[in-house]
Structure formats: C-alpha cells, structure tokens
Amino acid sequence: QVQLVESGGGLVQPGGSRTLSCVASGFTFSRYRMNWYRQAPGQERDVVASITGTVGITHYADSVQGRFIISRDTVKNTVYLQMNNLKPEDTAVYYCNAQIWGRDYWGQGTQVTVSS
C-alpha cells in the first residue's frame, strides 16, 4: 500500500535552515506530483511546495518562494524540502502528500519549530 514517511523536523533558530525528507513506497514514485503541506495550530493545512512527476516542474506558495526548495530523487523514492532563512511563522507540522488516482495520501507529519 502507499506509504509516506517524513523525517527531519526539529527546533531551528530564526534565519536557520532545515531539510525535510519524505520516503515514498507502494506506487510508481516518478509518475506522480509530490507535495509538501504545512499546518500551524488553529490554521488550515496549506500547500507550500509541489513538484510534478517525470519533468519535475516546481511550484511554491508565495510565503516560501525564494526560501524553500523542493526536489526529488527517483532512485531513492524520496522528496525533499530544503528550507532556508526560516522564520517563526514557518512553525508548523509539515506533511508529505501524494495524489494518486484522485485520492490523497499523507505522511504522519513532522514538526518544525522556528524559535530562538
């Protein structure tokens, strides 16, 4: 079955960097768009970055454009989110997502806290 397992969260100081990883299994990873979402307490879960299958075209939310980089390794079946110049407002649980045949699949989430 489809599984998405995130890792890499933790406490980061403002201005710092962190890279999240999501290992995917149970589907043909290279064919599907992969997304990173985040959800802060009391807020909706919003997409922050996406990367299409095959060609690897990327899209970013305005709030992270120029600071975050999404990438994928089709040999390791892993999607990454490199986060730079982190701000306190980036604090959230980050989720890996795949949309396969009209169904959403989610990882368990990884907490990122940006604080001094």
Secondary structure, DSSP 8 states (H G I E B T S, - for coil): --EEEEE--EEE-TT--EEEEEEEESS-GGGS-EEEEEE-TTS--EEEEEE-STT--EEE-TTTTTTEEEEEETTTTEEEEEE-S--GGG-EEEEEEEEETTEEEE---EEEEE--
